[in-house]
């Protein structure tokens, strides 16, 4: 597996190796000992999957607060998505900054989004199937979000994004400036 650090401390792209022949390929998509040694010292407790039928579906920006803060390891099983992480750790040099990575089934790449970051994605084509492992169980009381189009963050979403495809929850998220301090940066 190859690992690529991003401009946001702790957020990394992982590209598993593929071994192919005329039949197709084999790929080890996750290995706990490798992940803990090379990416982060977290264990996963739940795996989620979502299907988005149309291109331009936007899901996010979401996070969970303590005591159920989640790290997410995201991959696209079918199709492609534009996957986004935003740093919301107060005191971080990259607070409010974002990165976006295109995850595709063809490439098999994944994005690790640690606790303390918003996460969201936009589907780039029809019938996108997304799977993500999380480090804490879903907790309705800790489930929070920020508006996907907050100008203070300034995410440059792909032109395909369709705001009419937002969930009711995602049409009513607050701005980053209106958030309580949920995470603080612990510098290295």
N, C-alpha and C positions, 0 to 999 in steps of 0.2 A: 504494500500500500504506500502511496505517496501522500505527503501532507504539505499543504501550502498555507502559510500564515497570511492573515489579512491585515488591513490597517487598523482593525479593532483588536486590542489585546484579548486573546483567548478565543476569538472566533477563527476557525480554520476550515479549509476545504480538504476533504479526504477523497482520493481517487484510488479505489481498489484495483489491484492487478487483475487482468483477464487473461486466461489461457485458452486459446481458441484453436479450432481446426475446422475442417469442412462441415462438421455437424453443428457448430455454434461455439459457445465458450463456457468456461467455468470461472466463477469469481467468488472468493471469500469476501463477503460484504461487511462482516463485523467479526471481530475477535476481541474479547474482553481484555485479555492480558496486553495485547498490542495497544488498544485504546488507552488503557490506564497508564502504560509506560510512555506513550508518545503524544497523547492529546490532553487528557484530564483524568484526575482521580475521582471518577464518578461511576456509579453502577446504575443500570437502567432497570426500572420496575414495571414499565407498561409500554406497549407499542400501539400506536394509533394509525389509522389509515383513512384517507379521504379521497373521494372521487368527485371531480368537477367536470361536468358534461361539456360546458362551453369554454371557448378561449376567452380570456379577459376576466375570468372569475378571480376576485381578490379576497383572500382570507387573512385577516390581521388588521392591525398589529396587536399581538397578544402577548401576555406574560402571566405568571402566577407569582404571588407574593409569598414571603415566609409565613408560616413554616413549611409551605408546599411549593417553594420556588422550583422551577423546572429548568433543567438543561435539556436541549433537544438535539438529536442527531437525525437530520432530515435527508430523505432521498426520494427521487421521482422514479417510480416503478414503470410507469407508462406515460409517454409524452414528454413535455418539458415545462419547467416553471422558472420564473424569476424569483429567487428566494432572497429575503432581506433580513438583516439583523441591525438593530439600533441600540447603541449603548445608553442605558438609563442609570448608570452608577454615578451618583452625585460625587463630585470631586475628581472624576476620571478626566484625563486630558482629552479623551474622545467623547465626552458626554454629549448626547444629542446627534452624534455622527452616525452614518449608516454605511453599510456595504451591501452590494447586491451580487449574487452569483447565479448564473443560469445552471440549473440542475437538469440533466436529461437522462432518460432511460438508456439511451444509446451509449453515453459516456459512463454512466453508473456512479458519478461523483456524488458526494454527500457534503452537507454543511453542519458543523458543530456550532450550536448557539448556546453558550453557557447561561446559567442563571444571571440575572442582572441586565438582560438584553430583551428588547422587543423582538418578536418574530412575525413575519408575514410573507405571503407569496402571491404571485399572479400567474395564472395558467397561460401558457403561450400557444396552446393548441387544444383541440377537442379531446375529451376523455382522458384527462390527466389523473393518474393514480399516484398519490403521495403517501409515503409511510414515514413515521418518525417515532424513534424511541425517546422516552422521557425519563428523567431521573427522580420524579416524584409523581404520585398519583394525582389524577384530576381532582381539584378541590373547588367547588363552586364558590365558596366564600373567598378564596384567594385569586379567583379568575378576574383579570383586569385587562385593560387595553388602552391604546392611544389611537387617535384618528389617523387613518392611512395617508391622508393628504395634508397633515400638519405642515404649514409653510416654514415653521421653525426648524423642522427636520429636513424638509426639501427633497424627499426621495424622488428620483427621476424614474417613474414607473414606465414600462414599455407602452407604446402607443395603443396596444391591444386592450389595455385595462378598461373595464366597463363598470362604472360606478352603479349602474342599475342592477348589477349582480351581487351587490353587497348584502350580507345578512342584516336583519333588523338591528342586531347587537352592534355591528360594525358601523352603522350609520349614526350611532349615538355616542361614540367614544370621545373622551375629553382630549384636549391638547396636552402636549408634553409639559407646558408651563403650569398646567392645572393639577399635575400629579403631586401626591404626597411623596416624600422621600421614602422609597421602599428599599433601595440598595445604595450602599456607599462603596466607593473605590478603595481597595486596599492595595496601595502601591507596592511595587517590588523593590 
